Amino acid sequence: MNRKKFEDLVNKAYYNIPQKFRDKIDNVAITVEDVPTSEDLEKLKIRGKGLLLGLYRGTPLGQRSVWQGVRMPDEIVIYQKDIEKVCRTEEEIEERVNEVLQHEIAHYFGLNDDEIYALMGRH
């Protein structure tokens, strides 16, 4: 899939997030990259050919302080090539992009992986 079409799916997935949550998202850049950096994989202890579909870089809302001052934007990265590796059709890619973006936005709101999987009905 070309990058523009993939980015359109990410944009569509963002607007699938309920408005009451989107209204609370502030100073977050959502980007698409092909694959994660080796530093990101190391930091997350992903070895070998492990795939990473998305990543939240920043300080979750509940951990912020008024003493932090001016902050750079948080970032949510969606990894196109890794998502394409686990999907067979464009419909699967779209579904996975929705799941991954929801997952990373949940991290922004302060949820950990176990809490996210419990909310999504996965354990």
C-alpha positions as CSV (number, residue, x, y, z in Angstrom):
1,M,0.0,0.0,0.0
2,N,1.4,3.4,-0.8
3,R,2.1,5.8,2.0
4,K,-0.6,8.3,1.2
5,K,-3.3,5.7,1.3
6,F,-1.9,4.3,4.6
7,E,-1.8,7.8,6.1
8,D,-5.4,8.3,5.0
9,L,-6.3,5.1,7.0
10,V,-4.5,6.5,10.0
11,N,-6.4,9.8,9.7
12,K,-9.7,8.0,9.3
13,A,-8.9,5.9,12.4
14,Y,-8.3,9.1,14.4
15,Y,-11.7,10.4,13.5
16,N,-13.2,7.0,14.5
17,I,-12.1,7.8,18.1
18,P,-15.1,9.2,20.0
19,Q,-15.2,13.0,20.0
20,K,-15.1,13.1,23.9
21,F,-11.7,11.5,23.8
22,R,-10.4,13.5,20.8
23,D,-11.3,16.7,22.7
24,K,-8.9,15.7,25.4
25,I,-5.9,14.9,23.1
26,D,-3.6,17.8,23.1
27,N,-0.1,18.4,21.7
28,V,0.3,14.9,20.2
29,A,1.8,14.3,16.7
30,I,0.6,11.2,15.0
31,T,3.1,10.0,12.4
32,V,3.7,7.0,10.1
33,E,7.1,5.4,9.8
34,D,8.1,2.2,7.9
35,V,9.6,0.3,10.8
36,P,10.7,1.1,14.4
37,T,14.3,2.2,15.1
38,S,16.7,-0.3,16.7
39,E,16.7,2.0,19.7
40,D,12.9,1.7,20.1
41,L,13.1,-2.1,19.8
42,E,15.9,-2.3,22.3
43,K,14.1,0.0,24.8
44,L,11.0,-2.3,24.6
45,K,13.2,-5.4,24.7
46,I,11.9,-6.7,21.3
47,R,14.5,-9.1,19.9
48,G,15.1,-10.7,16.6
49,K,12.4,-10.2,14.0
50,G,9.9,-9.1,16.5
51,L,7.3,-6.6,15.1
52,L,6.2,-3.4,16.6
53,L,2.9,-2.0,15.2
54,G,2.8,1.3,17.0
55,L,4.5,3.3,19.8
56,Y,3.5,6.1,22.1
57,R,6.4,8.4,23.0
58,G,5.6,10.9,25.7
59,T,4.3,11.5,29.2
60,P,0.8,10.1,29.9
61,L,-1.8,12.6,31.1
62,G,-1.9,11.3,34.6
63,Q,1.8,11.6,35.1
64,R,2.2,15.2,34.0
65,S,3.0,18.0,36.4
66,V,2.4,21.8,36.3
67,W,6.1,22.1,37.0
68,Q,7.1,20.5,33.7
69,G,6.9,23.8,31.8
70,V,6.9,23.9,28.1
71,R,6.9,20.4,26.6
72,M,7.7,19.0,23.1
73,P,4.6,17.3,21.6
74,D,4.0,13.7,22.5
75,E,4.2,11.4,19.5
76,I,2.2,8.3,18.4
77,V,4.0,6.4,15.6
78,I,2.2,3.8,13.5
79,Y,4.6,1.4,11.7
80,Q,3.3,0.8,8.2
81,K,5.6,-2.1,7.1
82,D,5.1,-4.1,10.3
83,I,1.3,-3.7,10.1
84,E,1.4,-4.8,6.5
85,K,3.4,-7.9,7.5
86,V,0.6,-9.2,9.8
87,C,-2.3,-8.4,7.4
88,R,-3.4,-10.0,4.2
89,T,-5.9,-7.6,2.9
90,E,-6.5,-3.9,2.8
91,E,-9.5,-4.4,5.1
92,E,-7.3,-6.2,7.7
93,I,-4.8,-3.3,7.4
94,E,-7.6,-0.8,8.1
95,E,-8.9,-2.8,11.1
96,R,-5.3,-3.2,12.5
97,V,-4.6,0.6,12.1
98,N,-7.8,1.3,14.1
99,E,-6.7,-1.1,16.8
100,V,-3.1,0.2,17.0
101,L,-4.1,3.8,17.1
102,Q,-6.7,3.2,19.8
103,H,-4.1,1.2,21.8
104,E,-1.5,4.0,21.6
105,I,-4.1,6.7,22.5
106,A,-5.0,4.6,25.5
107,H,-1.3,4.8,26.5
108,Y,-1.5,8.6,26.2
109,F,-4.4,8.5,28.6
110,G,-2.3,6.5,31.0
111,L,-3.4,2.9,30.6
112,N,-0.9,0.1,30.6
113,D,-1.0,-2.9,28.2
114,D,-2.8,-5.1,30.6
115,E,-5.5,-2.5,31.2
116,I,-5.9,-1.9,27.4
117,Y,-6.2,-5.6,26.7
118,A,-8.8,-6.0,29.4
119,L,-10.9,-3.2,27.9
120,M,-10.6,-4.7,24.4
121,G,-11.6,-8.1,25.7
122,R,-8.2,-9.7,25.2
123,H,-6.0,-11.3,27.8
